[in-house]
Amino acid sequence: MKHTGMTRPVDDLGRIVIPKELRDSMDIRPTDRMEFWMTDAGMVLRKAEERCAVCGGVHGDMLDVDGMKFCRVCARKISKKLRTE
C-alpha cells in the first residue's frame, strides 16, 4: 500500500470525503458504489466491481436490465428457461 499523506475528518453522520485527486485517479464518479474490506492492518476502501445478479460473478461484458446486471452466461440460461416454459 502507498501512503498518500492525506487525511479527512469523519462528520457526524460517519461520512468521509474522498479527495478529488484520489477519485480522479481511481475513476470514481458520483453514484459509483464503493466496498469496504477489513484486514488485520485496518480498512480498505475500493470501487465495487459490477457483479451478476444471478451468479455473483465479475464479468467485463454485463447486460443491464432496469438497473440489474447479468452476465451473458446467466442471461442465456434465463432466456432458455423462458423459452421452454
N, CA, C and O atoms as CSV, one atom per row, in Angstrom:
chain,resi,resn,atom,element,x,y,z
A,1,MET,N,N,0.842,-1.180,0.000
A,1,MET,CA,C,0.000,0.000,0.000
A,1,MET,C,C,0.881,1.234,0.000
A,1,MET,O,O,2.019,1.213,0.469
A,2,LYS,N,N,0.334,2.297,-0.531
A,2,LYS,CA,C,1.072,3.553,-0.633
A,2,LYS,C,C,0.381,4.618,0.219
A,2,LYS,O,O,-0.817,4.856,0.065
A,3,HIS,N,N,1.121,5.249,1.103
A,3,HIS,CA,C,0.563,6.302,1.956
A,3,HIS,C,C,0.493,7.598,1.153
A,3,HIS,O,O,1.471,8.002,0.524
A,4,THR,N,N,-0.681,8.250,1.181
A,4,THR,CA,C,-0.855,9.492,0.416
A,4,THR,C,C,-0.546,10.723,1.247
A,4,THR,O,O,-0.285,11.793,0.697
A,5,GLY,N,N,-0.571,10.585,2.558
A,5,GLY,CA,C,-0.363,11.733,3.423
A,5,GLY,C,C,-1.624,12.565,3.618
A,5,GLY,O,O,-1.616,13.534,4.377
A,6,MET,N,N,-2.711,12.192,2.936
A,6,MET,CA,C,-3.968,12.937,3.056
A,6,MET,C,C,-4.777,12.403,4.230
A,6,MET,O,O,-4.790,11.198,4.485
A,7,THR,N,N,-5.448,13.296,4.940
A,7,THR,CA,C,-6.378,12.900,5.993
A,7,THR,C,C,-7.663,13.694,5.810
A,7,THR,O,O,-7.650,14.796,5.260
A,8,ARG,N,N,-8.753,13.140,6.266
A,8,ARG,CA,C,-10.045,13.822,6.214
A,8,ARG,C,C,-10.799,13.507,7.494
A,8,ARG,O,O,-10.671,12.407,8.031
A,9,PRO,N,N,-11.592,14.468,7.996
A,9,PRO,CA,C,-12.370,14.198,9.209
A,9,PRO,C,C,-13.628,13.376,8.902
A,9,PRO,O,O,-14.149,13.405,7.787
A,10,VAL,N,N,-14.090,12.662,9.892
A,10,VAL,CA,C,-15.362,11.952,9.809
A,10,VAL,C,C,-16.426,12.907,10.346
A,10,VAL,O,O,-16.257,13.470,11.427
A,11,ASP,N,N,-17.531,13.099,9.598
A,11,ASP,CA,C,-18.574,14.021,10.073
A,11,ASP,C,C,-19.537,13.309,11.025
A,11,ASP,O,O,-19.367,12.124,11.314
A,12,ASP,N,N,-20.543,14.032,11.509
A,12,ASP,CA,C,-21.493,13.498,12.490
A,12,ASP,C,C,-22.267,12.282,11.983
A,12,ASP,O,O,-22.742,11.473,12.780
A,13,LEU,N,N,-22.396,12.147,10.658
A,13,LEU,CA,C,-23.107,11.008,10.077
A,13,LEU,C,C,-22.172,9.868,9.687
A,13,LEU,O,O,-22.607,8.878,9.099
A,14,GLY,N,N,-20.887,10.004,10.015
A,14,GLY,CA,C,-19.918,8.956,9.715
A,14,GLY,C,C,-19.353,9.016,8.308
A,14,GLY,O,O,-18.723,8.060,7.854
A,15,ARG,N,N,-19.567,10.128,7.608
A,15,ARG,CA,C,-19.107,10.247,6.223
A,15,ARG,C,C,-17.689,10.803,6.169
A,15,ARG,O,O,-17.263,11.575,7.028
A,16,ILE,N,N,-16.983,10.386,5.139
A,16,ILE,CA,C,-15.641,10.880,4.855
A,16,ILE,C,C,-15.605,11.284,3.393
A,16,ILE,O,O,-16.078,10.541,2.533
A,17,VAL,N,N,-15.056,12.442,3.102
A,17,VAL,CA,C,-14.916,12.878,1.715
A,17,VAL,C,C,-13.646,12.257,1.139
A,17,VAL,O,O,-12.570,12.364,1.727
A,18,ILE,N,N,-13.783,11.608,-0.016
A,18,ILE,CA,C,-12.617,11.064,-0.717
A,18,ILE,C,C,-12.022,12.210,-1.527
A,18,ILE,O,O,-12.719,12.807,-2.348
A,19,PRO,N,N,-10.748,12.528,-1.313
A,19,PRO,CA,C,-10.148,13.656,-2.030
A,19,PRO,C,C,-10.275,13.515,-3.546
A,19,PRO,O,O,-10.186,12.415,-4.091
A,20,LYS,N,N,-10.482,14.642,-4.212
A,20,LYS,CA,C,-10.676,14.673,-5.664
A,20,LYS,C,C,-9.536,13.989,-6.409
A,20,LYS,O,O,-9.771,13.271,-7.380
A,21,GLU,N,N,-8.308,14.207,-5.961
A,21,GLU,CA,C,-7.155,13.588,-6.632
A,21,GLU,C,C,-7.272,12.061,-6.622
A,21,GLU,O,O,-6.950,11.401,-7.610
A,22,LEU,N,N,-7.734,11.509,-5.504
A,22,LEU,CA,C,-7.896,10.053,-5.421
A,22,LEU,C,C,-9.086,9.574,-6.247
A,22,LEU,O,O,-9.005,8.544,-6.917
A,23,ARG,N,N,-10.202,10.327,-6.199
A,23,ARG,CA,C,-11.365,9.956,-7.025
A,23,ARG,C,C,-10.985,9.949,-8.503
A,23,ARG,O,O,-11.340,9.025,-9.234
A,24,ASP,N,N,-10.270,10.969,-8.935
A,24,ASP,CA,C,-9.865,11.038,-10.345
A,24,ASP,C,C,-8.936,9.882,-10.707
A,24,ASP,O,O,-9.094,9.267,-11.762
A,25,SER,N,N,-7.969,9.583,-9.840
A,25,SER,CA,C,-7.002,8.530,-10.166
A,25,SER,C,C,-7.645,7.152,-10.192
A,25,SER,O,O,-7.155,6.255,-10.877
A,26,MET,N,N,-8.749,6.970,-9.446
A,26,MET,CA,C,-9.440,5.679,-9.419
A,26,MET,C,C,-10.694,5.672,-10.279
A,26,MET,O,O,-11.440,4.693,-10.277
A,27,ASP,N,N,-10.934,6.761,-11.019
A,27,ASP,CA,C,-12.117,6.901,-11.873
A,27,ASP,C,C,-13.407,6.665,-11.080
A,27,ASP,O,O,-14.302,5.951,-11.533
A,28,ILE,N,N,-13.490,7.270,-9.900
A,28,ILE,CA,C,-14.689,7.180,-9.066
A,28,ILE,C,C,-15.587,8.349,-9.424
A,28,ILE,O,O,-15.179,9.508,-9.344
A,29,ARG,N,N,-16.806,8.038,-9.816
A,29,ARG,CA,C,-17.785,9.043,-10.241
A,29,ARG,C,C,-18.969,9.050,-9.286
A,29,ARG,O,O,-19.192,8.070,-8.575
A,30,PRO,N,N,-19.740,10.153,-9.259
A,30,PRO,CA,C,-20.948,10.159,-8.433
A,30,PRO,C,C,-21.834,8.965,-8.784
A,30,PRO,O,O,-21.953,8.606,-9.956
A,31,THR,N,N,-22.431,8.372,-7.815
A,31,THR,CA,C,-23.294,7.179,-7.860
A,31,THR,C,C,-22.519,5.861,-7.944
A,31,THR,O,O,-23.125,4.796,-7.826
A,32,ASP,N,N,-21.182,5.901,-8.146
A,32,ASP,CA,C,-20.413,4.656,-8.102
A,32,ASP,C,C,-20.533,4.052,-6.711
A,32,ASP,O,O,-20.604,4.772,-5.715
A,33,ARG,N,N,-20.554,2.739,-6.651
A,33,ARG,CA,C,-20.624,2.046,-5.360
A,33,ARG,C,C,-19.215,1.743,-4.896
A,33,ARG,O,O,-18.338,1.422,-5.698
A,34,MET,N,N,-19.008,1.847,-3.601
A,34,MET,CA,C,-17.716,1.552,-3.001
A,34,MET,C,C,-17.905,0.367,-2.060
A,34,MET,O,O,-18.978,0.177,-1.487
A,35,GLU,N,N,-16.848,-0.423,-1.910
A,35,GLU,CA,C,-16.933,-1.542,-0.979
A,35,GLU,C,C,-15.830,-1.429,0.058
A,35,GLU,O,O,-14.754,-0.893,-0.209
A,36,PHE,N,N,-16.114,-1.942,1.241
A,36,PHE,CA,C,-15.203,-1.860,2.371
A,36,PHE,C,C,-14.720,-3.257,2.723
A,36,PHE,O,O,-15.504,-4.206,2.770
A,37,TRP,N,N,-13.430,-3.372,2.966
A,37,TRP,CA,C,-12.822,-4.644,3.349
A,37,TRP,C,C,-12.062,-4.439,4.644
A,37,TRP,O,O,-11.375,-3.432,4.816
A,38,MET,N,N,-12.182,-5.377,5.541
A,38,MET,CA,C,-11.421,-5.328,6.789
A,38,MET,C,C,-10.232,-6.274,6.668
A,38,MET,O,O,-10.372,-7.416,6.232
A,39,THR,N,N,-9.065,-5.783,7.059
A,39,THR,CA,C,-7.850,-6.595,7.084
A,39,THR,C,C,-7.258,-6.502,8.478
A,39,THR,O,O,-7.736,-5.730,9.310
A,40,ASP,N,N,-6.228,-7.277,8.735
A,40,ASP,CA,C,-5.549,-7.186,10.025
A,40,ASP,C,C,-4.936,-5.800,10.217
A,40,ASP,O,O,-4.790,-5.331,11.346
A,41,ALA,N,N,-4.581,-5.150,9.114
A,41,ALA,CA,C,-3.943,-3.833,9.182
A,41,ALA,C,C,-4.947,-2.691,9.264
A,41,ALA,O,O,-4.566,-1.570,9.600
A,42,GLY,N,N,-6.218,-2.943,8.967
A,42,GLY,CA,C,-7.213,-1.879,9.003
A,42,GLY,C,C,-8.283,-2.069,7.954
A,42,GLY,O,O,-8.656,-3.197,7.629
A,43,MET,N,N,-8.779,-0.961,7.423
A,43,MET,CA,C,-9.876,-0.990,6.457
A,43,MET,C,C,-9.365,-0.606,5.073
A,43,MET,O,O,-8.502,0.261,4.935
A,44,VAL,N,N,-9.909,-1.261,4.050
A,44,VAL,CA,C,-9.586,-0.951,2.662
A,44,VAL,C,C,-10.875,-0.511,1.986
A,44,VAL,O,O,-11.909,-1.163,2.130
A,45,LEU,N,N,-10.816,0.578,1.260
A,45,LEU,CA,C,-11.956,1.097,0.509
A,45,LEU,C,C,-11.609,0.993,-0.964
A,45,LEU,O,O,-10.547,1.449,-1.387
A,46,ARG,N,N,-12.503,0.391,-1.753
A,46,ARG,CA,C,-12.234,0.314,-3.188
A,46,ARG,C,C,-13.531,0.395,-3.969
A,46,ARG,O,O,-14.615,0.149,-3.439
A,47,LYS,N,N,-13.398,0.744,-5.230
A,47,LYS,CA,C,-14.553,0.833,-6.111
A,47,LYS,C,C,-15.115,-0.575,-6.295
A,47,LYS,O,O,-14.385,-1.513,-6.617
A,48,ALA,N,N,-16.419,-0.705,-6.086
A,48,ALA,CA,C,-17.054,-2.014,-6.199
A,48,ALA,C,C,-17.111,-2.448,-7.653
A,48,ALA,O,O,-17.356,-1.642,-8.551
A,49,GLU,N,N,-16.883,-3.722,-7.865
A,49,GLU,CA,C,-16.984,-4.279,-9.203
A,49,GLU,C,C,-18.435,-4.686,-9.459
A,49,GLU,O,O,-19.130,-5.149,-8.554
A,50,GLU,N,N,-18.877,-4.508,-10.691
A,50,GLU,CA,C,-20.233,-4.933,-11.036
A,50,GLU,C,C,-20.290,-6.449,-11.009
A,50,GLU,O,O,-19.446,-7.128,-11.594
A,51,ARG,N,N,-21.292,-6.967,-10.325
A,51,ARG,CA,C,-21.447,-8.406,-10.199
A,51,ARG,C,C,-22.783,-8.848,-10.795
A,51,ARG,O,O,-23.770,-8.113,-10.751
A,52,CYS,N,N,-22.799,-10.036,-11.341
A,52,CYS,CA,C,-24.019,-10.611,-11.901
A,52,CYS,C,C,-25.034,-10.839,-10.783
A,52,CYS,O,O,-24.687,-11.361,-9.723
A,53,ALA,N,N,-26.280,-10.450,-11.016
A,53,ALA,CA,C,-27.343,-10.598,-10.024
A,53,ALA,C,C,-27.683,-12.064,-9.765
A,53,ALA,O,O,-28.291,-12.385,-8.743
A,54,VAL,N,N,-27.301,-12.953,-10.674
A,54,VAL,CA,C,-27.630,-14.368,-10.511
A,54,VAL,C,C,-26.466,-15.142,-9.893
A,54,VAL,O,O,-26.626,-15.769,-8.846
A,55,CYS,N,N,-25.310,-15.101,-10.528
A,55,CYS,CA,C,-24.183,-15.929,-10.070
A,55,CYS,C,C,-23.198,-15.173,-9.183
A,55,CYS,O,O,-22.371,-15.789,-8.511
A,56,GLY,N,N,-23.281,-13.847,-9.177
A,56,GLY,CA,C,-22.364,-13.056,-8.366
A,56,GLY,C,C,-20.990,-12.896,-8.978
A,56,GLY,O,O,-20.097,-12.320,-8.357
A,57,GLY,N,N,-20.808,-13.399,-10.187
A,57,GLY,CA,C,-19.515,-13.303,-10.850
A,57,GLY,C,C,-19.217,-11.897,-11.342
A,57,GLY,O,O,-20.120,-11.089,-11.558
A,58,VAL,N,N,-17.926,-11.623,-11.514
A,58,VAL,CA,C,-17.475,-10.339,-12.043
A,58,VAL,C,C,-17.068,-10.570,-13.489
A,58,VAL,O,O,-16.148,-11.338,-13.770
A,59,HIS,N,N,-17.751,-9.905,-14.395
A,59,HIS,CA,C,-17.502,-10.088,-15.824
A,59,HIS,C,C,-17.401,-8.719,-16.483
A,59,HIS,O,O,-18.040,-7.769,-16.030
A,60,GLY,N,N,-16.628,-8.607,-17.520
A,60,GLY,CA,C,-16.454,-7.328,-18.187
A,60,GLY,C,C,-17.622,-6.905,-19.043
A,60,GLY,O,O,-17.849,-5.711,-19.234
A,61,ASP,N,N,-18.367,-7.863,-19.563
A,61,ASP,CA,C,-19.445,-7.558,-20.506
A,61,ASP,C,C,-20.785,-7.904,-19.885
A,61,ASP,O,O,-21.336,-8.975,-20.139
A,62,MET,N,N,-21.312,-6.994,-19.067
A,62,MET,CA,C,-22.555,-7.249,-18.350
A,62,MET,C,C,-23.748,-6.647,-19.089
A,62,MET,O,O,-23.636,-5.597,-19.722
A,63,LEU,N,N,-24.884,-7.322,-19.002
A,63,LEU,CA,C,-26.137,-6.792,-19.544
A,63,LEU,C,C,-26.871,-6.073,-18.426
A,63,LEU,O,O,-26.945,-6.580,-17.307
A,64,ASP,N,N,-27.409,-4.908,-18.712
A,64,ASP,CA,C,-28.155,-4.130,-17.729
A,64,ASP,C,C,-29.637,-4.211,-18.063
A,64,ASP,O,O,-30.058,-3.800,-19.144
A,65,VAL,N,N,-30.428,-4.740,-17.137
A,65,VAL,CA,C,-31.876,-4.815,-17.314
A,65,VAL,C,C,-32.510,-4.053,-16.150
A,65,VAL,O,O,-32.569,-4.549,-15.025
A,66,ASP,N,N,-32.978,-2.846,-16.438
A,66,ASP,CA,C,-33.596,-1.995,-15.415
A,66,ASP,C,C,-32.743,-1.869,-14.163
A,66,ASP,O,O,-33.255,-1.944,-13.046
A,67,GLY,N,N,-31.439,-1.677,-14.350
A,67,GLY,CA,C,-30.531,-1.465,-13.225
A,67,GLY,C,C,-29.952,-2.729,-12.630
A,67,GLY,O,O,-29.068,-2.659,-11.776
A,68,MET,N,N,-30.433,-3.894,-13.064
A,68,MET,CA,C,-29.859,-5.163,-12.601
A,68,MET,C,C,-28.854,-5.633,-13.637
A,68,MET,O,O,-29.113,-5.561,-14.838
A,69,LYS,N,N,-27.709,-6.113,-13.173
A,69,LYS,CA,C,-26.645,-6.574,-14.060
A,69,LYS,C,C,-26.660,-8.094,-14.158
A,69,LYS,O,O,-26.814,-8.794,-13.157
A,70,PHE,N,N,-26.498,-8.593,-15.388
A,70,PHE,CA,C,-26.452,-10.031,-15.639
A,70,PHE,C,C,-25.274,-10.346,-16.545
A,70,PHE,O,O,-25.017,-9.630,-17.512
A,71,CYS,N,N,-24.548,-11.433,-16.226
A,71,CYS,CA,C,-23.508,-11.877,-17.146
A,71,CYS,C,C,-24.207,-12.580,-18.311
A,71,CYS,O,O,-25.360,-12.993,-18.190
A,72,ARG,N,N,-23.520,-12.710,-19.412
A,72,ARG,CA,C,-24.134,-13.297,-20.608
A,72,ARG,C,C,-24.469,-14.780,-20.415
A,72,ARG,O,O,-25.439,-15.274,-20.991
A,73,VAL,N,N,-23.688,-15.480,-19.623
A,73,VAL,CA,C,-23.971,-16.901,-19.376
A,73,VAL,C,C,-25.312,-17.049,-18.654
A,73,VAL,O,O,-26.149,-17.860,-19.048
A,74,CYS,N,N,-25.509,-16.261,-17.596
A,74,CYS,CA,C,-26.770,-16.331,-16.848
A,74,CYS,C,C,-27.929,-15.810,-17.692
A,74,CYS,O,O,-29.032,-16.353,-17.626
A,75,ALA,N,N,-27.696,-14.773,-18.478
A,75,ALA,CA,C,-28.757,-14.235,-19.345
A,75,ALA,C,C,-29.214,-15.300,-20.332
A,75,ALA,O,O,-30.411,-15.428,-20.590
A,76,ARG,N,N,-28.265,-16.078,-20.896
A,76,ARG,CA,C,-28.631,-17.153,-21.819
A,76,ARG,C,C,-29.453,-18.231,-21.103
A,76,ARG,O,O,-30.431,-18.739,-21.651
A,77,LYS,N,N,-29.048,-18.572,-19.878
A,77,LYS,CA,C,-29.789,-19.577,-19.110
A,77,LYS,C,C,-31.218,-19.108,-18.842
A,77,LYS,O,O,-32.163,-19.885,-18.975
A,78,ILE,N,N,-31.374,-17.850,-18.469
A,78,ILE,CA,C,-32.705,-17.298,-18.208
A,78,ILE,C,C,-33.535,-17.298,-19.489
A,78,ILE,O,O,-34.704,-17.682,-19.481
A,79,SER,N,N,-32.925,-16.865,-20.579
A,79,SER,CA,C,-33.620,-16.824,-21.859
A,79,SER,C,C,-34.069,-18.219,-22.280
A,79,SER,O,O,-35.200,-18.395,-22.734
A,80,LYS,N,N,-33.199,-19.206,-22.135
A,80,LYS,CA,C,-33.526,-20.588,-22.499
A,80,LYS,C,C,-34.671,-21.102,-21.632
A,80,LYS,O,O,-35.589,-21.751,-22.134
A,81,LYS,N,N,-34.620,-20.815,-20.339
A,81,LYS,CA,C,-35.667,-21.256,-19.430
A,81,LYS,C,C,-37.011,-20.617,-19.796
A,81,LYS,O,O,-38.042,-21.289,-19.763
A,82,LEU,N,N,-37.008,-19.340,-20.139
A,82,LEU,CA,C,-38.242,-18.654,-20.502
A,82,LEU,C,C,-38.824,-19.217,-21.799
A,82,LEU,O,O,-40.044,-19.281,-21.948
A,83,ARG,N,N,-37.973,-19.623,-22.734
A,83,ARG,CA,C,-38.461,-20.183,-23.998
A,83,ARG,C,C,-39.086,-21.554,-23.814
A,83,ARG,O,O,-39.959,-21.940,-24.591
A,84,THR,N,N,-38.653,-22.305,-22.791
A,84,THR,CA,C,-39.156,-23.669,-22.586
A,84,THR,C,C,-40.426,-23.690,-21.744
A,84,THR,O,O,-41.083,-24.727,-21.649
A,85,GLU,N,N,-40.776,-22.584,-21.144
A,85,GLU,CA,C,-41.993,-22.550,-20.299
A,85,GLU,C,C,-43.187,-22.084,-21.082
A,85,GLU,O,O,-44.287,-21.995,-20.536
